[in-house]
Amino acid sequence: MAISKTSENKTLFLCSIGGAFEYYDFSLFALMTPVISKHFFDESIPSVAILKTFGIFAAGYFARFLGGFYFSHLGDTSGRKKPFMITLFLMAIPTLGIALLPTYQQIGFLAPLILLLLRIAQGFALGGEAPCAMAYIHEYANEKRKSLAMGTLFGGIIFGSFFASLLYSTLNSLMSPETFYSWGWRIPFAVGGLLGIIGIYLRKSLNESKDFIQCKNSNGVLKVPFFTLIQKHFKDVALGIIILLPSSTAFLYFLLISSKTLETAFLFEKIFIDKIVTIGFFLNALFCIIFGNLSDKFKSKNVYMLGILSLFILTLLSNTAFQSGSKETITIFIILMSITLGACVGSVFNILASMFATKMRTSALALCLNTTNGLFIGVTPFMFTQIATFQYFNHFHMLYISFLCLLSLFLVRKIKKK
């Protein structure tokens, strides 16, 4: 039976909102790195405290592997809907926990230890959230609106990052630095936990994916989809990881961790950096939807290649923009980068979901996403921070992202729809 456009839009909205809540929580940790390093580690060596905070940031990403394996297996064998409720719960409770967690000065080494465990729980949940949502939306959407649906899903997810940045910058502007560092930083984590609880309630009304029901009724469900994926479709998984890496790495570097570099190395005002990063998140979310719609009209692969080519050019210009010392130049660069990332993200996930059959789609998406975000993106802040300390390596981020762009442009043409 055909699904009405109203029902499709409602389902898309609920999935996107739930994803926004979860990515709000996860992005918040990256934005709060300087504050977290101050409260949960020994401050005698600030640079070491920052690196330890990045280490906990990475631990959350590595936990995605386990979460991705568990929830994607559940999604491919029991249905896409079931993991939705669990992942939101596992994000909401740890986020509230961070809001209430005593500091290093209060309970010593227990503070970073508990923080690590809460972060691992968040990563475990996030490892299953995006793959299950992607598979569900891809299967639920009308054939002519699949790219728009996927673009809207990730636009909603990135809107979570926008809301985190907006709240973070708003509190920074309303509070004195002393007040914010004392207790104001806890407010965004408390808000995130409460939003997650609301998301659990909203998702209760979702129905199961029609494609999964057909797969189950025809006895097409695999006992362990992951094993079949590794044995017979490893090449497709590798291709999926490669086409995800450029935009994922660029998003993390240019819209998250480079804000600290702009402030400390290039001496831009913190309030200015917070504002343009917030604008960047909003534009990125908006253009994910716009380019998702364009991908349905002009083919996802064409839009993706245009986005990656633009990302390659902007990455080569990034150091020039950073070193300009001009607020106008930095603003234009972040706006263009956000729009470009919208083209990449708004098109790539429909390409990725179309590469795999229903019976293993969630497991495939989880493996691609969590290898990208866990193995590669998880170590990116630590890697960039460490390598940049060596002479002649301060351009490493530019060379690395440019190489990823060229590699994905060469290989995306080999991808075929399943």
SULDA-V723780 format. One record per helix or strand of 3 or more residues. SS is the DSSP state (H for helix, E for strand). FROM is the first residue (numbers start at 0). TO is the last residue. Records with the same first field share a line. If there is no record, write none. Layout:
SS: FROM-TO ; FROM-TO
This chain:
H: 4-30 ; 32-39 ; 45-76 ; 79-99 ; 103-106 ; 108-139 ; 142-173 ; 176-183 ; 185-202 ; 209-216 ; 224-231 ; 233-263 ; 269-297 ; 299-322 ; 326-353 ; 357-386 ; 395-413
